[in-house]
Amino acid sequence: MNLNLAVLIDGDNIPSSHVKEMMEEIAKYGNPTIKRIYGDWTKPHLTKWKNLLLENAITPIQQYGYTTGKNATDSAMIIDAMDILYSGKVSGFCLVSSDSDFTRLATRLREAGMQVIGIGERKTPNPFIVACDKFVYIEVLKNPLDKKESESEKRLGKEEIDKITAKEIKLIKTSISDLSDEEGWAFLGDVGSLIQKKQPNFDSRNYGFQKLTPLIKSLDGFEIEQREGSSSRNKLIFVKNKEKHSGRSKK
């Protein structure tokens, strides 16, 4: 189902770079019928946004700062989000910010049955991340087609690429176990969905891979099997945890 999405951007807290890639990412999850960005447009640091707003049909919302040290943009964005929620025009929200102040908003929208996608920088506090159904880091949204490096080159020497840890590997293994049949196989699409529910900011791109399949193939401890789907062009990927052999003989 293609969701109608309200895209609300915290202009004071998000860099203007990679806006095109960000909108392309949002389009994967639904139709962005409402696109608004909030900030004090009299401030010089927001001037980089102006041309980008026209190119991406994003409506700027002016919000003056009433008090020094207080962010009026957050309040305006939250009020608009609730108005949109009660209008019944959308089925989901995309909250673009690295600010933990939107944690309660994300929680409230999900309580109302909304799908909530968060987009922000890697510095985003964890409470906001886990309050969303899915959270995507802006740093991984660079278009891979614009790069000339090989897959291995893209994974090496890039500060924005994380090294997968034992915690994430355990998350993959337990999710496979949760969904596996009697022989230990699980459909990879279901595994990916379950991982996302458990850890909203899990994304294969964080580790230098565009998809989950090549990420799992790069790791020890997993078996992958491709099966025929309902049509010859439809290939289904199944994954299994490799069994550990202790090497001890049975008595």
Secondary structure as a PSIPRED ss2 file (coil, helix, strand):
# PSIPRED VFORMAT (PSIPRED V4.0)

   1 M C   1.000  0.000  0.000
   2 N C   1.000  0.000  0.000
   3 L E   0.000  0.000  1.000
   4 N E   0.000  0.000  1.000
   5 L E   0.000  0.000  1.000
   6 A E   0.000  0.000  1.000
   7 V E   0.000  0.000  1.000
   8 L E   0.000  0.000  1.000
   9 I E   0.000  0.000  1.000
  10 D E   0.000  0.000  1.000
  11 G C   1.000  0.000  0.000
  12 D C   1.000  0.000  0.000
  13 N C   1.000  0.000  0.000
  14 I C   1.000  0.000  0.000
  15 P C   1.000  0.000  0.000
  16 S C   1.000  0.000  0.000
  17 S C   1.000  0.000  0.000
  18 H C   1.000  0.000  0.000
  19 V H   0.000  1.000  0.000
  20 K H   0.000  1.000  0.000
  21 E H   0.000  1.000  0.000
  22 M H   0.000  1.000  0.000
  23 M H   0.000  1.000  0.000
  24 E H   0.000  1.000  0.000
  25 E H   0.000  1.000  0.000
  26 I H   0.000  1.000  0.000
  27 A H   0.000  1.000  0.000
  28 K C   1.000  0.000  0.000
  29 Y C   1.000  0.000  0.000
  30 G E   0.000  0.000  1.000
  31 N E   0.000  0.000  1.000
  32 P E   0.000  0.000  1.000
  33 T E   0.000  0.000  1.000
  34 I E   0.000  0.000  1.000
  35 K E   0.000  0.000  1.000
  36 R E   0.000  0.000  1.000
  37 I E   0.000  0.000  1.000
  38 Y E   0.000  0.000  1.000
  39 G E   0.000  0.000  1.000
  40 D C   1.000  0.000  0.000
  41 W C   1.000  0.000  0.000
  42 T C   1.000  0.000  0.000
  43 K C   1.000  0.000  0.000
  44 P H   0.000  1.000  0.000
  45 H H   0.000  1.000  0.000
  46 L H   0.000  1.000  0.000
  47 T C   1.000  0.000  0.000
  48 K C   1.000  0.000  0.000
  49 W H   0.000  1.000  0.000
  50 K H   0.000  1.000  0.000
  51 N H   0.000  1.000  0.000
  52 L H   0.000  1.000  0.000
  53 L H   0.000  1.000  0.000
  54 L H   0.000  1.000  0.000
  55 E H   0.000  1.000  0.000
  56 N C   1.000  0.000  0.000
  57 A C   1.000  0.000  0.000
  58 I C   1.000  0.000  0.000
  59 T E   0.000  0.000  1.000
  60 P E   0.000  0.000  1.000
  61 I E   0.000  0.000  1.000
  62 Q E   0.000  0.000  1.000
  63 Q C   1.000  0.000  0.000
  64 Y C   1.000  0.000  0.000
  65 G C   1.000  0.000  0.000
  66 Y C   1.000  0.000  0.000
  67 T C   1.000  0.000  0.000
  68 T C   1.000  0.000  0.000
  69 G C   1.000  0.000  0.000
  70 K C   1.000  0.000  0.000
  71 N C   1.000  0.000  0.000
  72 A H   0.000  1.000  0.000
  73 T H   0.000  1.000  0.000
  74 D H   0.000  1.000  0.000
  75 S H   0.000  1.000  0.000
  76 A H   0.000  1.000  0.000
  77 M H   0.000  1.000  0.000
  78 I H   0.000  1.000  0.000
  79 I H   0.000  1.000  0.000
  80 D H   0.000  1.000  0.000
  81 A H   0.000  1.000  0.000
  82 M H   0.000  1.000  0.000
  83 D H   0.000  1.000  0.000
  84 I H   0.000  1.000  0.000
  85 L H   0.000  1.000  0.000
  86 Y H   0.000  1.000  0.000
  87 S H   0.000  1.000  0.000
  88 G C   1.000  0.000  0.000
  89 K C   1.000  0.000  0.000
  90 V C   1.000  0.000  0.000
  91 S C   1.000  0.000  0.000
  92 G E   0.000  0.000  1.000
  93 F E   0.000  0.000  1.000
  94 C E   0.000  0.000  1.000
  95 L E   0.000  0.000  1.000
  96 V E   0.000  0.000  1.000
  97 S C   1.000  0.000  0.000
  98 S C   1.000  0.000  0.000
  99 D C   1.000  0.000  0.000
 100 S H   0.000  1.000  0.000
 101 D H   0.000  1.000  0.000
 102 F H   0.000  1.000  0.000
 103 T H   0.000  1.000  0.000
 104 R H   0.000  1.000  0.000
 105 L H   0.000  1.000  0.000
 106 A H   0.000  1.000  0.000
 107 T H   0.000  1.000  0.000
 108 R H   0.000  1.000  0.000
 109 L H   0.000  1.000  0.000
 110 R H   0.000  1.000  0.000
 111 E H   0.000  1.000  0.000
 112 A C   1.000  0.000  0.000
 113 G C   1.000  0.000  0.000
 114 M C   1.000  0.000  0.000
 115 Q E   0.000  0.000  1.000
 116 V E   0.000  0.000  1.000
 117 I E   0.000  0.000  1.000
 118 G E   0.000  0.000  1.000
 119 I E   0.000  0.000  1.000
 120 G E   0.000  0.000  1.000
 121 E C   1.000  0.000  0.000
 122 R C   1.000  0.000  0.000
 123 K C   1.000  0.000  0.000
 124 T C   1.000  0.000  0.000
 125 P C   1.000  0.000  0.000
 126 N H   0.000  1.000  0.000
 127 P H   0.000  1.000  0.000
 128 F H   0.000  1.000  0.000
 129 I H   0.000  1.000  0.000
 130 V H   0.000  1.000  0.000
 131 A C   1.000  0.000  0.000
 132 C C   1.000  0.000  0.000
 133 D C   1.000  0.000  0.000
 134 K E   0.000  0.000  1.000
 135 F E   0.000  0.000  1.000
 136 V E   0.000  0.000  1.000
 137 Y E   0.000  0.000  1.000
 138 I H   0.000  1.000  0.000
 139 E H   0.000  1.000  0.000
 140 V H   0.000  1.000  0.000
 141 L C   1.000  0.000  0.000
 142 K C   1.000  0.000  0.000
 143 N C   1.000  0.000  0.000
 144 P H   0.000  1.000  0.000
 145 L H   0.000  1.000  0.000
 146 D H   0.000  1.000  0.000
 147 K C   1.000  0.000  0.000
 148 K C   1.000  0.000  0.000
 149 E C   1.000  0.000  0.000
 150 S C   1.000  0.000  0.000
 151 E H   0.000  1.000  0.000
 152 S H   0.000  1.000  0.000
 153 E H   0.000  1.000  0.000
 154 K H   0.000  1.000  0.000
 155 R H   0.000  1.000  0.000
 156 L C   1.000  0.000  0.000
 157 G C   1.000  0.000  0.000
 158 K C   1.000  0.000  0.000
 159 E C   1.000  0.000  0.000
 160 E C   1.000  0.000  0.000
 161 I C   1.000  0.000  0.000
 162 D C   1.000  0.000  0.000
 163 K C   1.000  0.000  0.000
 164 I C   1.000  0.000  0.000
 165 T C   1.000  0.000  0.000
 166 A H   0.000  1.000  0.000
 167 K H   0.000  1.000  0.000
 168 E H   0.000  1.000  0.000
 169 I H   0.000  1.000  0.000
 170 K H   0.000  1.000  0.000
 171 L H   0.000  1.000  0.000
 172 I H   0.000  1.000  0.000
 173 K H   0.000  1.000  0.000
 174 T H   0.000  1.000  0.000
 175 S H   0.000  1.000  0.000
 176 I H   0.000  1.000  0.000
 177 S H   0.000  1.000  0.000
 178 D H   0.000  1.000  0.000
 179 L H   0.000  1.000  0.000
 180 S C   1.000  0.000  0.000
 181 D C   1.000  0.000  0.000
 182 E C   1.000  0.000  0.000
 183 E C   1.000  0.000  0.000
 184 G C   1.000  0.000  0.000
 185 W E   0.000  0.000  1.000
 186 A E   0.000  0.000  1.000
 187 F E   0.000  0.000  1.000
 188 L H   0.000  1.000  0.000
 189 G H   0.000  1.000  0.000
 190 D H   0.000  1.000  0.000
 191 V H   0.000  1.000  0.000
 192 G H   0.000  1.000  0.000
 193 S H   0.000  1.000  0.000
 194 L H   0.000  1.000  0.000
 195 I H   0.000  1.000  0.000
 196 Q H   0.000  1.000  0.000
 197 K H   0.000  1.000  0.000
 198 K H   0.000  1.000  0.000
 199 Q C   1.000  0.000  0.000
 200 P C   1.000  0.000  0.000
 201 N C   1.000  0.000  0.000
 202 F C   1.000  0.000  0.000
 203 D C   1.000  0.000  0.000
 204 S H   0.000  1.000  0.000
 205 R H   0.000  1.000  0.000
 206 N H   0.000  1.000  0.000
 207 Y H   0.000  1.000  0.000
 208 G C   1.000  0.000  0.000
 209 F C   1.000  0.000  0.000
 210 Q C   1.000  0.000  0.000
 211 K C   1.000  0.000  0.000
 212 L H   0.000  1.000  0.000
 213 T H   0.000  1.000  0.000
 214 P H   0.000  1.000  0.000
 215 L H   0.000  1.000  0.000
 216 I H   0.000  1.000  0.000
 217 K H   0.000  1.000  0.000
 218 S C   1.000  0.000  0.000
 219 L C   1.000  0.000  0.000
 220 D C   1.000  0.000  0.000
 221 G C   1.000  0.000  0.000
 222 F E   0.000  0.000  1.000
 223 E E   0.000  0.000  1.000
 224 I E   0.000  0.000  1.000
 225 E E   0.000  0.000  1.000
 226 Q E   0.000  0.000  1.000
 227 R E   0.000  0.000  1.000
 228 E E   0.000  0.000  1.000
 229 G C   1.000  0.000  0.000
 230 S C   1.000  0.000  0.000
 231 S C   1.000  0.000  0.000
 232 S C   1.000  0.000  0.000
 233 R C   1.000  0.000  0.000
 234 N C   1.000  0.000  0.000
 235 K E   0.000  0.000  1.000
 236 L E   0.000  0.000  1.000
 237 I E   0.000  0.000  1.000
 238 F E   0.000  0.000  1.000
 239 V E   0.000  0.000  1.000
 240 K E   0.000  0.000  1.000
 241 N E   0.000  0.000  1.000
 242 K C   1.000  0.000  0.000
 243 E C   1.000  0.000  0.000
 244 K C   1.000  0.000  0.000
 245 H C   1.000  0.000  0.000
 246 S C   1.000  0.000  0.000
 247 G C   1.000  0.000  0.000
 248 R C   1.000  0.000  0.000
 249 S C   1.000  0.000  0.000
 250 K C   1.000  0.000  0.000
 251 K C   1.000  0.000  0.000
